[in-house]
Amino acid sequence: MTLFSRSSVRSARRPLVVGLAAAVAISLAACSPTPTPTETAASGDQALRIGFSPFTLQVPALKGLADALTGVAASQGDEVVVADPKADPSLQLQQIQQWVDLDQVDAIWVIPVAGETIASALIDAQAKGIVIVASGVPSDYGFDGPQAGITFTQVDNAEYGSGLGGLATDCIAERLDGQGKIIYLQSASGQQSSELLNTAVLDALAADAPDSTVVNTQEAADRLGSAQLVASALQGAPDANVVIATDDESSLGALDAFKQAGIDPSTVCIVGAGGNDEAKAAVTAGELFGIVAFDFQADLGQNLGELHKLAADPTADGSQLTTPILVITE
């Protein structure tokens, strides 16, 4: 299995820039090393009491992220307290406000249920010199620009779609002599993030696989539903030889459909996104050509280091970060 970071992808055979559609699809990349104290905080930094508030702990991946943060922070002398607002914005506000009012934390990492609902608690935290890493952008919280002591971090859906489309065009060039007949299991419509992702995928195809054609477009479903969609698409377009899927379930469903149709997946191009263990195993086996995935271990280290940087001067404006991305190929 080969992992490309954003920087290494640029030096590969074709430049690939990558990203993902939904922040809730968080999975800590198993092939990435756990951040070490020297990677996350400068020597001599003060130990921090960190409050971590994801929008829920009922999603296993977010629970895993909380556990990973706790372990990494402890290894460098920090302490983490975790709150579970159970996807209730009012409860998340109460929990963060309590941390601030009772001086229980020096720093906060929040993945909000609703940014504007908790904005008042973040403003109170600013006033006390409590530093913050907040998922999203300033406008999500009703702020009109950079904020003292607050760094914002987000996923880049357009970049993700560009990488997913680029991965498909790489496979089309390598395996299909540039002649792709594409089934596209697109990200569900109706959200700006999905529009950015879908547009970027199609733009990459138009630029780098101009002799290829999208023969069927469907919204990605769960694994069984995606398998049924692809099986039906193959009946209408039996020469289809590419599937671009926008999450693990749809890419694995597409793989099931091709196998059931008696098509050797190593002779076609099935690419996906997400990066769960089964999808990565399918890449290693040569059944999926590749996947793009957020590198949430690297993001953990990046955000923890940012909290220490902010704590050194809480009056300085924070920055805007993006989640690192990986391209995973055989």
C-alpha positions in Angstrom: 0.0 0.0 0.0 1.3 3.4 -1.0 0.3 6.6 0.9 0.8 10.0 -0.7 0.6 13.1 1.3 -0.5 16.3 -0.5 3.2 17.3 -0.9 4.4 13.9 -2.2 1.4 13.6 -4.5 2.6 16.8 -6.3 5.9 15.1 -7.1 4.3 11.9 -8.4 3.7 11.0 -12.1 0.7 13.4 -12.4 -0.1 16.1 -9.9 -2.9 15.1 -7.6 -4.6 17.3 -5.1 -7.0 15.6 -2.8 -9.8 16.1 -0.2 -13.2 14.6 1.2 -16.9 15.4 1.2 -18.1 15.1 4.8 -16.3 15.8 8.0 -18.4 13.3 9.9 -16.8 10.5 7.9 -13.8 10.7 10.2 -11.4 7.7 10.3 -7.9 7.8 11.7 -5.7 6.6 8.9 -4.2 3.3 10.2 -1.1 3.7 8.0 -0.2 7.0 9.4 2.1 7.2 12.5 0.7 8.5 15.7 1.9 12.0 16.3 4.7 12.3 18.9 5.1 15.1 21.5 7.8 16.7 19.4 5.5 16.8 16.4 2.6 18.4 18.3 4.2 20.8 20.8 7.5 22.7 21.0 9.8 21.7 23.8 9.3 23.9 26.9 5.6 24.7 26.1 3.4 24.8 29.1 1.2 21.8 29.7 -2.4 22.5 28.7 -5.8 21.4 30.1 -7.7 20.8 26.8 -11.4 20.5 26.5 -12.5 18.4 23.5 -16.1 18.9 22.3 -17.0 16.9 19.2 -20.7 17.2 18.1 -21.3 13.7 19.5 -19.4 10.7 20.9 -22.0 8.3 19.5 -20.2 8.1 16.2 -17.4 5.5 16.7 -14.9 7.5 14.7 -15.4 10.5 16.8 -15.0 8.4 20.0 -11.8 7.1 18.5 -10.6 10.6 17.8 -11.3 11.6 21.4 -9.4 8.5 22.7 -6.4 9.3 20.3 -6.3 12.9 21.4 -6.3 11.9 25.1 -3.4 9.5 24.5 -1.3 11.8 22.4 -1.9 14.7 24.7 -1.0 12.7 27.8 2.3 11.6 26.2 3.4 15.3 26.1 2.1 16.2 29.6 -1.3 17.7 28.6 -4.6 16.7 30.1 -7.8 16.2 28.1 -11.4 16.4 29.3 -14.0 15.3 26.8 -17.7 16.4 26.6 -20.5 14.6 24.7 -23.2 17.0 23.6 -25.1 14.2 21.9 -25.7 16.4 18.8 -27.6 18.9 20.9 -26.3 22.4 20.3 -27.8 23.8 23.5 -26.1 21.1 25.5 -22.8 21.8 23.7 -23.1 25.5 24.6 -23.7 24.6 28.3 -20.8 22.2 28.5 -18.3 24.7 26.9 -19.6 27.6 29.0 -19.1 25.5 32.2 -15.5 24.9 31.2 -15.0 28.6 30.7 -16.9 29.9 33.7 -15.2 27.4 36.1 -11.7 27.9 34.6 -11.5 24.1 33.9 -9.5 24.3 30.7 -6.7 26.4 29.0 -7.7 25.3 25.5 -10.7 24.0 23.6 -11.0 21.9 20.4 -14.6 22.0 19.2 -16.4 20.3 16.3 -19.7 22.1 16.6 -23.3 21.0 16.3 -24.1 24.5 15.3 -21.4 27.1 15.3 -23.5 30.2 16.0 -25.1 28.6 19.0 -21.8 28.3 20.8 -20.3 31.6 19.7 -21.0 33.3 22.9 -19.1 30.7 24.9 -16.1 31.1 22.5 -16.2 34.9 23.0 -16.1 34.4 26.8 -13.2 32.0 26.4 -11.3 34.6 24.3 -11.8 37.1 27.1 -10.2 34.7 29.6 -7.3 33.8 27.3 -8.5 30.3 26.6 -7.4 29.4 23.1 -9.5 27.5 20.6 -9.3 25.3 17.5 -12.8 25.4 15.9 -13.9 23.3 13.0 -15.2 25.4 10.1 -14.6 29.0 9.1 -15.2 32.3 11.0 -18.6 32.9 9.4 -19.9 29.6 10.7 -19.8 31.2 14.1 -21.1 34.6 13.1 -17.5 36.1 13.1 -16.5 38.4 10.2 -12.9 37.5 10.1 -9.8 36.1 12.0 -10.2 36.0 15.7 -7.7 36.4 18.6 -6.8 33.1 20.1 -9.0 31.1 17.7 -7.7 29.0 14.7 -10.3 27.6 12.4 -9.9 24.3 10.5 -11.9 22.8 7.7 -11.9 20.1 5.1 -11.5 21.2 1.4 -14.3 19.4 -0.6 -13.2 20.9 -3.9 -9.6 19.7 -3.3 -11.0 16.3 -2.4 -13.1 16.0 -5.5 -10.1 17.1 -7.6 -8.0 14.3 -6.1 -10.8 11.7 -6.6 -11.2 12.6 -10.2 -7.5 12.7 -10.7 -7.1 9.2 -9.2 -9.7 8.0 -11.7 -7.9 9.6 -14.7 -4.7 8.0 -13.6 -6.3 4.6 -13.7 -8.0 5.3 -17.0 -4.6 6.2 -18.5 -2.8 3.3 -17.0 -5.3 0.5 -17.5 -7.8 1.6 -20.2 -5.7 3.6 -22.7 -7.7 6.7 -21.9 -11.0 5.2 -22.9 -13.2 5.2 -19.7 -16.9 4.4 -19.6 -17.7 5.8 -16.2 -20.4 5.0 -13.6 -20.4 7.9 -11.1 -21.8 7.3 -7.6 -21.9 11.0 -6.7 -22.1 12.6 -3.3 -25.7 13.3 -2.3 -27.0 16.5 -3.8 -28.4 19.4 -1.9 -25.3 20.5 0.1 -22.7 23.0 -0.9 -20.0 20.5 0.0 -21.4 17.9 -2.3 -21.7 20.4 -5.2 -18.0 21.3 -4.7 -16.9 17.7 -4.7 -19.0 16.6 -7.6 -18.0 19.6 -9.8 -14.3 19.0 -9.0 -14.5 15.3 -10.0 -16.1 16.1 -13.3 -13.7 19.0 -14.0 -10.8 16.6 -13.4 -12.3 14.1 -15.8 -12.8 16.7 -18.5 -9.3 18.0 -18.2 -7.4 14.8 -18.0 -9.6 12.1 -19.5 -11.3 13.9 -22.4 -11.9 10.7 -24.3 -13.8 9.2 -21.4 -17.6 9.4 -20.9 -19.9 9.3 -17.9 -22.5 6.7 -18.9 -24.5 6.6 -15.7 -24.8 8.9 -12.7 -26.5 7.9 -9.4 -26.4 9.2 -5.8 -24.2 7.0 -3.6 -26.1 4.7 -1.4 -25.2 2.2 1.3 -23.2 -0.9 0.3 -26.2 -3.0 -0.8 -27.9 -0.1 -2.5 -24.8 0.9 -4.4 -24.2 -2.7 -5.5 -27.7 -2.7 -6.9 -27.3 0.6 -8.6 -24.0 -0.5 -10.3 -25.5 -3.9 -11.3 -28.4 -2.0 -13.0 -26.0 0.4 -14.6 -24.0 -2.5 -16.0 -27.1 -3.9 -17.6 -27.6 -0.7 -19.5 -24.0 -0.1 -20.2 -22.2 -3.5 -20.2 -19.0 -1.9 -21.4 -18.7 0.4 -18.4 -15.2 0.0 -17.0 -14.9 2.7 -14.4 -16.6 3.5 -11.1 -16.0 6.7 -9.2 -17.5 6.4 -5.7 -17.6 9.1 -3.0 -17.5 7.0 0.1 -16.4 3.5 1.3 -19.8 1.9 1.2 -20.5 2.9 -2.4 -17.0 1.9 -3.6 -17.2 -1.5 -1.9 -20.8 -2.0 -3.2 -19.5 -1.2 -6.7 -16.7 -3.8 -6.2 -19.3 -6.4 -5.2 -21.4 -5.6 -8.3 -18.4 -6.0 -10.7 -17.4 -9.3 -9.1 -21.0 -10.6 -9.3 -21.0 -9.7 -13.0 -17.8 -11.8 -13.5 -15.6 -8.8 -14.2 -12.0 -8.9 -12.8 -11.7 -5.7 -10.8 -8.0 -5.5 -11.5 -8.8 -4.9 -15.2 -11.1 -2.0 -14.6 -10.9 1.2 -12.5 -12.9 1.4 -9.3 -11.8 4.3 -7.1 -13.3 5.6 -3.9 -13.0 7.7 -0.8 -13.0 7.3 2.9 -10.3 4.8 3.8 -11.8 2.2 6.2 -9.9 -1.0 6.8 -11.9 -3.1 4.3 -11.4 -0.5 1.5 -7.7 -0.3 2.2 -7.4 -4.1 2.1 -9.2 -4.0 -1.3 -6.5 -1.5 -2.5 -3.8 -3.8 -1.3 -5.4 -6.7 -3.1 -5.5 -4.7 -6.3 -9.3 -4.7 -6.4 -9.8 -1.0 -5.8 -7.3 1.1 -7.8 -7.1 3.6 -5.0 -8.9 5.8 -2.5 -8.5 9.3 -1.1 -8.8 9.8 2.6 -8.4 12.5 5.2 -5.3 12.0 7.4 -7.0 12.6 10.7 -3.9 11.4 12.7 -1.9 14.2 11.0 -4.8 16.5 11.6 -4.8 15.6 15.3 -1.1 16.5 15.6 -1.6 19.7 13.7 -4.5 20.9 15.9 -2.8 19.9 19.1 0.3 21.8 18.0 -1.8 24.8 17.1 -3.3 25.0 20.6 0.2 25.2 22.0 1.1 27.9 19.5 -2.0 29.9 20.3 -1.4 29.5 24.1 2.0 31.2 23.7 0.1 34.4 22.8 -3.7 34.3 23.1 -4.0 37.9 21.9 -2.7 37.1 18.4 -5.0 36.2 15.6 -5.3 32.5 14.8 -5.2 31.1 11.3 -7.2 28.9 8.9 -6.1 25.3 8.6 -7.2 22.5 6.3 -7.2 18.8 7.1 -4.3 16.9 5.4 -5.3 14.3 2.8 -3.9 11.0 1.6 -4.0 9.2 -1.7 -3.8 5.5 -1.0 -2.8 3.2 -3.9 -1.5 -0.4 -4.2 
